[in-house]
């Protein structure tokens, strides 16, 4: 079914396209009777006519859309929470968040040309060709997760390596010396797994501990039980596990129950993200919070500063990572 155009509205209401434009855009100074205005609006509503985002931006010289480009990551509670906070922060500033989850081979240019955003912020690297094209179109390109540009998302995103360090540091302070690492198997998060594990290894080395004993765990009970059996059979000195995230940590807790074991008596467990379910696990899960609300507020402030041509605010003072201590470790 084809899109309804202003020409369709004009034909249906018996007026010119110019009159339709004046009515639907509330153009000041247009001498159009109230009867004609009502007829045009009724036709537009009946036909389901919606002006395009690009046309609206061209007409007003301003778009209220901020396009966030996410790579092909699994959309778990952490990402959902960040985007929810961010949408609220931007709404308070009169801006609308539009999220594009990159999947398949559709060119990014097709999207930004269709929606005409005021700004684009990426959690994935843009090609130089895309950057140049968006900037020529007057779209603010405000950095990506992997960029080193001032104000880029990478300047205030929590360090993935520091997450692994913080997990090991907490476990070591609790008296554990041989630590397992439960790695996610989803290839879409491989880079994050590697960075967090790199931090865990570095912290172990600096503390004089052996390197973490890594076992991959997918989100099945069978996989979690297999990893636990492997740790206990081949490296029985492992007394604690740092998990890639809370989902993997919850799988480890389930695997312990499946083996008739418990945390932290048989194996301490620490996750990452502090998802809502973490406080309801058995036992409640110790985890690393990434202060997603603080990140969202800062992201929004960076967007607004970029749109205003102002200097981006500095990242929040202090570390945005924090260990939320519960009963599992």
N, C-alpha and C positions, 0 to 999 in steps of 0.2 A: 504493500500500500504506500503510495507516494505521500510526501509531506504536503500539508496544506500551506499555501503561500498567501502573501498579501494580495496577489492578483485574484485568487479565489474569493477572498473576503470582499474585494472590490466588486466583483461580478455579482456575488450573492446580495450585497447591500445596495447595488445600483449606483455606486460612486466611483471616483477615480482612485488609483493606488496612492496618489499624493494625499487625498483626503483620508484614506485609511491610515497612512503613516502619521498624519497630523493628529488624528483622533487617538490612536493607540499609544502614541508617544507623548500625548498631552502637550503638544507643541504650543507654547505661549503665543498669543497674538493671532491665532488662526480664527478667521470669521466663519465658524461652522455652527449651525443651529443645534440646539439640544436634541431635537428630533433625529437629525442625521447622526449625531454622535451615538445616540441610543441604538439606532439601527445598525451602525457599524460594529458596536460592541456586541450586540446580540448575534450578528453573523459570525464574528470571530469566536464567540463562545460556542455557538452551535456547531461550527466546523472544526473546532479544536485547534485553532491557529495559535501558535506560539512563536514569537520573534526569535531568531537565532541568537545565540550568545555572541557570535562574531559581529552580527549586525548591531546588536545593542551596544557592544563596546565601541564600535566605530562611531555610532551615533552620539554616545555620551562622552566619548574620550576617556572612559574609565570602566574597568571591569572590577567586580567584587570577588572574582574567583581566584583562589590560590591553589595551584595544582601541585599535589605531592605525588611523586613517582616512586613507587615501591618496587624493588626487584621481586623475583619469584621466591619470596619467603613464605613459609607457612604462617598463616594469620592466627596466631595464638593469642592468649589473654594479654601478654605484654604489649604486643603491637596494637591490639584493639584498645587497650587502656591509653596508650600514648596518643593514638589518633582521636580518641574520644575527648581527652583533655585538650588536645590541640584545636579540635573543632570548636570547643567552647571558648577557648581563649581568642580565637580569630573572630568568632561571632560577636564577642564583646567589643570588637574593633570594627564591626560592620563588614567583615569579610567572610566568605564562604569557602570551606575546605572541600576540594574535589580530589579524591584519591584514585590514582591509576595504578593498578596492580599488574605489573609487566608479566604477560604470559603470551607465548606465541611470537610470531615475527612481525606484528603490526608496527609500522614505524611510529615513533613518538610524534613526528611532525604532523601526522594525520590528526592526532588528538588535539594538540595545542592550536592548530589552525581551525579546528571545528569549534572549540570552546572559548578561544581567545582569552586565556587567563591573564590576570594582572601580574602574576609572579609564578615561577616554577621553582620548587625546591625538591631535590632528589635524594633518595636514600640509596641511589646507585649512580655510578659515574655516567655523565653524558659524554657523547662524542663531541669533538671540537666543532664538527659540522652542525650538530644540533644547537650547541651553545651560540654559535655565530648567527644562525638563522633566527633563533628566538630573540636575540638581542636586536637584530635588525628590525624585527617586527615590534619592537618596543616592549618586549616582555622582560621583566626582571628575572635574571637567573641567579638565585641566591645561594648557590653552593650545593655540595653533595656530601654524603657521609664520609667519602674517602678524600675529599679535597683538603688542601692546606690554605685555601684562600681565607682572608679575614672574614669572620662572620659565617663561615661555612658550618654545616651541621657537624662536621667532624671536630670542630673546635670545642664543642660542648657535649658531644656524645660520650657516654661513659666508656672508659677504656676497657675493651674486652679482655686484654691481658690482665688488668688489675682485678677483674672479677675472679679469675683463677687464683691470683695471688691472695686475695682476701679470703677465699674459701679455705685454702691451705693454712693460712695464718690462724684462722679461727680454730681449725681442727688441731693444729699444733699446740695452741694455747690450752686446749682441752686435754692435752697429754698424748695425742696420737702421733706416732712416728712413721708408720708405714701406711700410706694412703692410696686408695684405689681411685680411679677416675672413670666415671660412667659416661661414655661418649655417645652422643646422638648419632643415628645412622642415616638420617635424612640428608641426601646430597645437597639440598638447597641451603643448609646451614653449615656446610663443611668449613667455610672460612672462619666462622665464629667459633666452631669447635676447636680449630687449630689455634686460634688466638688465645682462647681461654685456657687451653691445655698448655700452651707455651708459658703463660703466666704461672700456672700451677707448678710446672717444672722448674721455672726460675726461682720461685719462692722456696721450693723444696731444696734446691741446690744451695741457696743462701743460708738456709737454716740447718744445713748439714744432714738433711734427710735423703733417703733414697728416692729416686724418681717415682712419680705416681705409676701404679700398675693399671694400665688402661684396658678396659673391656668395652666393646660396643654393645649398646642396648637399644633395641627398637621398642616401641610402645606395646609390647605383649608380655603377658605373664611368663610365658615359656622362655623368652629371651632374658628377662630379669632373673629368673630362677637359674638359668644356665650360667649367667655371669657370677652370681653369688656362689654357686657350687665351684666355679673355676677359681675364684679368689680363695675360697676356703681350702680347696684341695691343693692348689699349686703355690699359693702365697698366703699361708695361714696367719702371717704376721699383720696382714691388712686388717686394721680395726676401724677404719672410717672410709667413707666414699664421698668425694666431691662429684656431683652430677652436673651435666651440661646445663640443665635448666630444671625447673620444678616438675615438668611433665616426666622427665627421665627419673628424677628423684622419687616421685610418687610411684613409678614403676618398680624402683628398687625396694621401696617400703612394702609394696604388694608381694614382691618376690621373697622378701624376708618372712612375711606371714605365711607364704606358701611352703616355706621350708621349716615352719615351726619356730622361727627366730624372731627377734625383735630389735628395734632401734631405741636407744643407742647401746643397749646391753651387749648385743652380739656384733652390731655394726652401726656406727654413727653415720648419719646421712645429712648432707647439706645441699640445697638446690640453688637456683637463681631465678629471680623475677618477683617473688612474693605474690604469686597469683592468688585470687580470692580463695581457691580451694586449699591453699597451703595450711591455713589455720584449722581446717577440718579433717586433715588426715590423721591416721593413727600410727604413731603419735603425731601431734602437730609438727609441721615441718620447719626446721631451721633453714633459713634461706638468705640470699643476698638481694636487697632491694636496690633498684636502679633509679629511684626518685623520679618516676615517669612524669608526675605532675610538674615538678620543677623543670624538667627537660622541655615539656610542652610549653610552659610559660615563656621559657627563654627562646624556643623556636619561634613562637608567635612574635615576640619582641624583635627578633632578628628580621623577620619578614616585614614588619611594619617599618622598622628603621630603613631597610633597603628600599621600600616603596617611597619613603619620604626623602631619600637621598641622604640620610643621616648616618653617622657612624654606628656600627652595630654595637650593642651593649656587650660588655665582657661576660665571659661565662660565669655562672654562679660561683661564689667563693667556697672553697672547700671541696671535698670529694662528694660526688652525688651517689656513691655507693655506701651501703650500710648493711651490716649483718643484723638480720631480725632473728633473735635467739628464741627458739621454742624448745621442744622436748626431744627432737630427733638427733641433735648433736650438741 
